[in-house]
Amino acid sequence: MSTSNTVFVGIHGSVVALDKTTGTELWLTHLKGSDFVNVAVSDDNILATTKGALFCLDRATGQIRWQNPLKGLGFGLSTIAIPGVQSDQAAVVQKKKRDQQAEAAGAAASA
């Protein structure tokens, strides 16, 4: 299966591969939890972080090749950097801002 015409989306604890032309779902892999998922493409791998863990998925099938729980590092937002690959971290920054605003609103409501 060629993945050059594929869009990879991290959402709600999962990664989904969609056909870029039709939007048809090609595969869906549930990872962990139901939180934000950061996704990066590296060669024939999809790297995804969620709930404090890093997953490596097969780009063509979505099968989990390996995972690392990143023990002792917490469960906050994480970013992925791959040498030679430019990444857009705007979504991570926006999510962090929304979380901070929600926390501040909750604290204000409790006061």
Steps between C-alpha positions, in 0.01 A plus 500: 500500500638840404483754780595806295130579460424456870420746778573394858289649780558470874173533690345385827772245588515356148668541163295472184628479141280658234520501123600857414279510189178337625522525878440126528633343820786262423579390854436602860725414793394562859800586716436608856248717680285760331732799494687707242723298265806654337599329172814509284593307188848349470577278203264200528408578861241716669616625840223601738500626857207497739450465876874504568591220258665479158372257237652394169243386244542336163418775249315266262292300751489692828629195688691596815865408444619608844416728787690675777311608814755780565489402868539777752446782250134572570192531284519854360507602137801378309659588169691288251814615318653299217828608337433633151123527552336834567208481739219739580442517874219758485239241600698408812534865599128562445404193706724609786347849492144357508592273792648794693191713433270220616709453815491874572123511444453205735712665767307827465169316528618325817613825664 
